[in-house]
Amino acid sequence: MKTSKIVYKGNLRTESTHLQSGVTIITDAPIDNNGKGEAFSPTDLLATSLGCCMLTIMGIVAGRHNINIEGTSIEITKIMLADPRRVGEIIVEFTLPKNNYSDKDKSLLEHAANTCPVAKSLSPELKQTVIFNY
């Protein structure tokens, strides 16, 4: 089954449609790469996908083990490298709600985040720095 359809809209913009839901997203090239920076860039989506995947897998594990992570947030920092231009590092910083997480809970959540499918699909050359604030 096809996942998405992407249309080039001109001026370094794309519109992607998720075929199952019909939801669309726009990308724009970043200012430092000839764009306007008015939407997520493709590399922003790459970095953001890592965080979304980590949090989704954490949610699955949390549900199985009755761990409340509702309200958890992530800040993503994408660091670009040159020659060739690429994402060199993604910093994923979690802020979890103030709960009394046991060491076992923390271990389960951190393992879930670090073994999500996106994390495992990225090149080992791309540095993934993951910080958990409990």
C-alpha positions in Angstrom: 0.0 0.0 0.0 1.3 3.4 -0.9 2.0 5.8 2.0 2.0 9.3 0.6 1.8 11.5 -2.5 4.1 14.5 -2.8 3.6 17.4 -5.2 6.2 20.1 -6.0 4.4 23.4 -5.6 7.2 25.6 -6.9 9.4 28.0 -5.0 11.1 25.1 -3.2 7.9 24.0 -1.6 6.3 20.5 -1.5 2.9 19.4 -0.3 2.7 15.8 1.0 -0.6 14.0 1.5 -0.9 11.0 3.8 -3.0 8.7 1.6 -4.8 6.8 4.4 -6.0 9.9 6.3 -5.8 12.7 3.7 -3.8 14.9 6.1 -1.3 17.2 4.3 1.9 18.9 5.3 3.9 21.6 3.5 7.7 21.7 3.4 9.8 24.7 2.5 13.5 25.0 2.0 15.4 26.6 4.9 16.7 30.1 4.6 20.3 28.9 4.6 19.5 26.7 1.5 17.7 29.2 -0.8 14.2 28.9 0.8 11.9 31.1 2.9 11.9 28.9 6.0 8.1 29.3 6.3 7.5 25.6 7.1 9.3 22.5 8.1 12.2 21.7 5.8 12.7 18.0 4.8 15.6 17.7 7.2 13.4 19.3 10.0 10.9 16.5 9.3 13.6 13.9 9.5 14.7 15.2 13.0 11.1 15.7 14.1 10.2 12.1 12.9 12.9 10.8 15.3 11.3 12.5 18.3 7.7 11.5 17.2 8.7 7.9 16.8 10.6 7.8 20.1 7.6 9.2 22.0 5.1 6.9 20.2 7.1 3.8 21.2 7.5 5.1 24.7 3.7 5.6 24.8 3.2 1.9 23.8 5.6 0.7 26.5 4.1 3.1 29.0 0.6 1.7 28.3 1.8 -1.9 28.8 3.3 -1.1 32.1 0.8 1.5 33.5 3.4 4.3 33.4 1.8 7.8 33.0 3.8 9.9 30.5 0.9 12.1 29.4 2.1 15.7 28.9 5.7 14.6 28.0 7.3 17.0 25.6 10.3 17.0 23.4 12.5 19.7 22.0 14.5 18.8 18.9 17.7 20.4 17.8 19.0 19.6 14.3 22.6 20.3 13.6 23.6 20.5 9.9 27.0 19.6 8.5 28.5 20.6 5.1 30.4 18.8 2.4 28.2 17.0 1.8 25.3 19.0 3.3 23.5 16.6 5.7 22.1 16.3 9.2 25.1 15.5 11.4 23.4 15.4 14.8 19.9 15.3 16.2 19.5 16.3 19.9 16.3 15.0 21.4 15.5 16.4 24.8 12.6 14.9 26.7 10.8 16.6 29.6 8.5 14.2 31.4 5.8 15.2 33.9 6.8 15.1 37.5 5.9 11.6 38.5 7.7 9.2 40.8 9.3 7.1 38.0 11.1 4.0 39.3 14.4 3.0 38.0 12.7 0.2 36.1 10.2 2.7 34.6 13.0 4.9 33.4 14.9 2.0 31.9 11.8 0.8 30.0 11.1 4.3 28.7 14.6 5.0 27.7 15.1 1.7 26.0 11.8 2.2 24.1 13.0 5.6 22.8 16.4 4.5 21.8 15.2 1.5 19.9 12.3 3.1 18.0 12.2 2.2 14.2 13.3 5.7 13.1 16.3 5.6 15.4 17.3 2.2 14.1 16.7 3.3 10.4 19.1 6.3 10.5 22.7 6.0 9.5 25.1 5.2 12.4 27.1 8.3 11.2 24.2 10.5 12.3 24.8 11.3 16.0 21.6 10.9 18.1 21.9 12.7 21.5 19.0 11.8 23.8 18.4 13.6 27.1 15.7 12.6 29.6 14.6 15.2 32.1 12.4 13.6 34.8 
